[in-house]
């Protein structure tokens, strides 16, 4: 597996990349790609790191597993490429943005403008076998992405952790809540959307950023 990390993240995660588990993970992903279709494409796996430099992260939004259908996953949690129909979770995210901040619902689910403003869109697991949800779970990705959370927690400049659902909220134990801000809500998937809708988590993130002396995020996505 080609680890396409930019220089800043490579330096921060250098020790992690040398660990035996990461070599095993890399071999596993290579074998999967040789025998099956794997999403996202290899060049997109580390997009969350490419688009949001370590020092620029203002918000960490943690997802779980990449989308596993054709053409959806491109290395950013919850995001799909332009022209791809919106997955149900993203429909609910846009509904809440509209209700919370009055954002117009865009004609695409391409969340790159958020990433470029400092919203790191990180999945806990970075690859998946086509049409098989959670097929790359417990292979080492979680250990790697946990190390990203640790690295951000240790950073001098504080940030906001936006944690949706129980899985993401389990990470709070590693976050220094005295320095950083945490915003929680239910997961936006249809299973828990009744609790997610009305959470006003986006305005809460912007308030937290202002408390930290940071510029709020412009959550409005352009039509493409």
C-alpha positions as CSV (number, residue, x, y, z in Angstrom):
1,X,0.0,0.0,0.0
2,X,1.4,3.4,-1.0
3,X,1.1,5.7,2.1
4,X,0.5,9.0,0.4
5,X,0.8,11.3,3.4
6,X,2.0,14.9,3.0
7,X,5.2,15.8,4.8
8,X,3.7,17.3,7.9
9,X,1.5,14.4,8.7
10,X,4.3,11.9,7.8
11,X,6.5,13.6,10.4
12,X,3.7,13.5,13.1
13,X,2.9,9.8,12.4
14,X,6.5,8.6,11.6
15,X,6.7,6.2,14.6
16,X,3.2,4.8,13.8
17,X,4.2,4.0,10.2
18,X,7.1,1.9,11.5
19,X,5.0,-0.3,13.7
20,X,4.6,-4.0,12.9
21,X,0.8,-3.7,12.8
22,X,1.0,-1.1,10.1
23,X,3.1,-3.3,7.9
24,X,0.6,-6.1,8.4
25,X,-2.3,-3.7,7.6
26,X,-0.5,-2.6,4.4
27,X,0.0,-6.2,3.3
28,X,-3.6,-7.0,4.0
29,X,-4.9,-4.0,1.9
30,X,-2.5,-4.9,-1.0
31,X,-3.8,-8.5,-0.9
32,X,-7.4,-7.3,-0.9
33,X,-6.8,-5.0,-3.9
34,X,-5.2,-7.9,-5.8
35,X,-8.2,-10.2,-5.2
36,X,-11.2,-7.9,-4.9
37,X,-12.4,-4.4,-5.7
38,X,-11.5,-2.1,-2.8
39,X,-12.8,1.5,-2.1
40,X,-11.7,4.2,-2.2
41,X,-9.1,4.0,-5.0
42,X,-5.6,3.9,-3.7
43,X,-4.8,7.5,-4.6
44,X,-7.7,8.7,-2.5
45,X,-7.1,6.7,0.7
46,X,-5.3,9.5,2.5
47,X,-7.2,12.5,1.1
48,X,-8.3,13.6,4.6
49,X,-4.6,14.2,5.4
50,X,-3.8,15.7,2.0
51,X,-6.6,18.3,2.2
52,X,-6.2,19.3,5.9
53,X,-2.7,19.9,7.1
54,X,-1.9,18.9,10.7
55,X,-1.5,22.5,11.9
56,X,-4.6,23.6,10.0
57,X,-7.1,21.2,11.7
58,X,-9.8,23.3,13.4
59,X,-12.5,20.5,13.6
60,X,-12.1,16.7,13.6
61,X,-15.2,15.0,12.3
62,X,-14.9,11.3,12.8
63,X,-16.7,8.8,10.6
64,X,-16.5,5.0,10.8
65,X,-16.3,3.0,7.5
66,X,-15.9,4.3,3.9
67,X,-19.0,4.0,1.6
68,X,-18.8,0.6,-0.1
69,X,-20.7,1.2,-3.3
70,X,-19.3,2.1,-6.7
71,X,-17.9,5.6,-7.1
72,X,-18.9,6.9,-3.6
73,X,-15.8,6.8,-1.3
74,X,-13.0,9.2,-2.0
75,X,-11.1,9.4,1.3
76,X,-13.3,11.9,3.3
77,X,-15.9,10.7,5.7
78,X,-19.5,11.3,4.7
79,X,-18.4,12.9,1.4
80,X,-19.1,11.7,-2.2
81,X,-17.8,12.9,-5.5
82,X,-19.9,15.3,-7.6
83,X,-22.6,13.6,-9.6
84,X,-22.9,10.7,-7.1
85,X,-26.4,10.4,-5.4
86,X,-26.4,11.5,-1.8
87,X,-26.2,8.7,0.8
88,X,-28.9,8.8,3.5
89,X,-26.6,10.1,6.2
90,X,-25.5,13.0,4.0
91,X,-29.2,13.9,3.3
92,X,-29.7,14.2,7.0
93,X,-26.5,16.2,7.5
94,X,-27.8,18.7,4.9
95,X,-31.2,18.8,6.5
96,X,-29.7,19.7,9.8
97,X,-27.4,22.3,8.2
98,X,-30.5,23.9,6.7
99,X,-32.5,23.9,9.9
100,X,-29.5,25.0,12.1
101,X,-27.8,27.6,9.9
102,X,-30.2,28.2,7.0
103,X,-27.7,26.6,4.6
104,X,-29.2,25.9,1.1
105,X,-29.1,22.2,0.3
106,X,-26.5,21.8,-2.4
107,X,-26.8,19.7,-5.6
108,X,-23.8,17.5,-4.6
109,X,-22.2,15.8,-1.6
110,X,-18.7,16.9,-2.2
111,X,-17.4,18.1,1.2
112,X,-13.9,19.2,0.0
113,X,-14.6,22.9,0.8
114,X,-15.0,21.9,4.5
115,X,-11.7,20.0,4.5
116,X,-10.0,23.0,3.0
117,X,-11.3,25.2,5.8
118,X,-9.8,22.9,8.4
119,X,-12.5,20.3,9.0
120,X,-10.6,17.0,9.0
121,X,-13.1,14.4,7.6
122,X,-11.5,11.2,9.0
123,X,-13.0,7.7,8.9
124,X,-11.8,5.3,11.6
125,X,-11.3,2.7,8.9
126,X,-9.8,4.0,5.6
127,X,-10.6,1.1,3.2
128,X,-13.4,-1.3,2.5
129,X,-14.1,-4.2,0.1
130,X,-16.7,-3.3,-2.5
131,X,-20.3,-4.0,-1.4
132,X,-19.2,-5.3,2.0
133,X,-19.6,-2.9,4.9
134,X,-17.0,-3.1,7.7
135,X,-15.0,-5.7,5.7
136,X,-11.7,-4.0,6.7
137,X,-12.7,-3.5,10.3
138,X,-10.2,-4.7,13.0
139,X,-7.3,-5.0,10.6
140,X,-5.2,-2.1,12.0
141,X,-6.8,1.0,10.6
142,X,-8.5,1.9,13.9
143,X,-5.1,1.8,15.7
144,X,-3.7,4.1,13.0
145,X,-6.6,6.6,13.2
146,X,-6.6,6.5,17.0
147,X,-3.0,7.7,16.7
148,X,-4.2,10.7,14.7
149,X,-6.6,11.6,17.5
150,X,-3.7,11.3,20.0
151,X,-1.5,13.5,17.8
152,X,-4.3,16.2,17.5
153,X,-5.0,16.0,21.2
154,X,-1.3,16.7,21.9
155,X,-1.1,19.7,19.6
156,X,-0.6,23.0,21.2
157,X,-3.3,24.8,19.2
158,X,-6.7,23.5,20.5
159,X,-9.5,22.3,18.2
160,X,-13.1,21.1,18.2
161,X,-13.9,17.4,18.1
162,X,-17.3,16.8,16.4
163,X,-18.3,13.3,17.5
164,X,-21.5,11.7,16.1
165,X,-22.8,8.5,17.6
166,X,-21.6,6.1,20.2
167,X,-18.6,4.8,18.3
168,X,-17.0,8.3,17.9
169,X,-17.9,9.4,21.4
170,X,-15.9,6.5,22.9
171,X,-12.8,8.5,21.8
172,X,-13.5,11.3,24.3
173,X,-11.5,9.4,26.9
174,X,-8.3,10.3,25.0
175,X,-9.1,14.0,24.6
176,X,-8.0,16.7,27.0
177,X,-11.4,18.4,27.5
178,X,-9.8,21.2,29.5
179,X,-8.0,22.5,26.3
180,X,-10.1,21.2,23.4
181,X,-13.8,21.5,22.8
182,X,-16.2,18.6,22.2
183,X,-19.5,18.7,20.3
184,X,-21.6,15.5,20.3
185,X,-24.8,14.5,18.6
186,X,-26.5,11.2,17.5
187,X,-25.3,9.7,14.2
188,X,-26.9,11.1,11.1
189,X,-27.8,7.6,9.7
190,X,-31.5,6.9,9.2
191,X,-31.3,4.6,12.3
192,X,-30.7,7.5,14.7
193,X,-31.6,10.6,12.5
194,X,-34.6,11.5,14.8
195,X,-32.1,12.3,17.5
196,X,-29.5,13.9,15.1
197,X,-32.0,16.3,13.5
198,X,-32.5,19.2,15.9
199,X,-29.0,18.8,17.5
200,X,-27.8,22.1,16.1
201,X,-24.3,20.7,16.2
202,X,-23.0,23.0,13.4
203,X,-23.8,26.2,15.1
204,X,-22.3,24.6,18.3
205,X,-19.1,23.9,16.5
206,X,-18.9,27.5,15.2
207,X,-19.5,28.9,18.7
208,X,-16.8,26.6,20.1
209,X,-14.3,27.8,17.4
210,X,-15.1,31.4,18.3
211,X,-14.4,30.6,22.0
212,X,-11.0,29.3,20.9
213,X,-10.3,32.5,18.9
214,X,-10.7,30.7,15.5
215,X,-12.7,31.8,12.5
216,X,-16.0,29.8,12.2
217,X,-16.5,27.4,9.4
218,X,-18.6,28.4,6.4
219,X,-20.7,25.3,6.1
220,X,-22.5,26.4,2.9
221,X,-21.4,24.2,0.0
222,X,-21.5,25.5,-3.5
223,X,-23.6,23.9,-6.2
224,X,-21.4,22.2,-8.8
